[in-house]
């Protein structure tokens, strides 16, 4: 099982199926709260997404803290447009929750995960 972060607060049906099969654990800010300390990567993340995008930086930082392997979002402007820099920094993969769904599923298949 691997951790997947979603910042949309909406659990797409496909994510729920993968969660229910035991392949992934869905992590969201809603389930964790905002009372956690920032990671050492927070400043670098904020520099990438932009200093005015504090909430986006917190989402990415939370995913790092929770050891997520992928980040699912619909935020094209502030996150996905900078995905290459964020992937290099965080070692996490970034996917659009609709436009990149097939790519996400292929990436997940490449992990050769087995249900518990």
N, C-alpha and C positions, 0 to 999 in steps of 0.2 A: 504494500500500500504506500502511495506517495501523497504528499500534501499538495493541493491545488488551491490557490487563492483566487477569489473572485471579488471584485470591488463594486459590482453592480447591485449587490443585495438581492438580485434575482437569480435563483438557481434554475438555470435552463433545464428542461426535461432531460436532456442528454447527460448533464452533469449528475443529476439525481440518479439516473440509471447506473452510471459508473460508480457512484457512491454506494448505492444499494447492493451492487455486485461485490463490494469490498475492494475494488481496485484503487479508489482514491478516497481521500478525506478532504472535504470542502472546508476551507478556512475563509472567514470573512471578518471584517472589523466588527460587525454586529455581534458575532459570537464571542469575540475576545475583549471588547471594550477598549477604551483609549487610555487606560491607566498604566500601560507598560512603558518602560524606558526605551529610548531610541537606541538603535544599534550604532556601532562606529561608522557604518556606511551612510547614515542619515544625511550628513552635510553634502556628500558627493551626490546622493540621490536627488536632494533638493536643488543642487546646482544644475543637474541634468533636466529635471522637469520644470524648473523655474521657481525662483523664490516666492512668487505670488501663488504657487500651487501647493500650499502646505498640506492640504488634505491628500492630494495625490502622492506626495512624498511620504506621508504617513502610511498610506496603503502599501506602497512598495516596500517600505521599511518593515512593516508588520509581516509581510510575506517573507522577507529575509529572516527575521527573527524566528518565525515559525518553520523555517527550513522547507519552504515550498519549492517544488521543482518547476512549477509553471504558474503564470499569472494570467487570468482570464479577465478581459475588460472590454468595454465598448468605447473607451476614451481614446479616440484617434488623435486628437490635437495634442494633449499634454503627455500621454504615455506612449501610445503605439508609434507616434511619429519619431520617437526617440528610443525605440525598442532595441536597436543595435547597441547603443551606448549602455542602456540599462542591462541588457543581457551580458555584455562584457563585464560590467561591474559586479552584478549580482549572481552570475552563473545560473540564472533562472530563464526559462523561455517565456515569451510574451505572445499572447494570441488574442485576436478579436473574437468575442464570444459567438458571433454569427459568421462573419466573413472568413475566419480562419478555422472554422470548426473541423473540416476534413483534415486540415494540416495538424490540428491538435490531436485528433483521433489517431492519425498515422504516427505521430510522435509518441503517443501513449502506447500504441502497439509495439513500437520499437523498443520499449522498456521491458517487454516480455514479463509483465506482471502476472502473478497468479492470485486468485482470490484466496482469502484465508481459509 
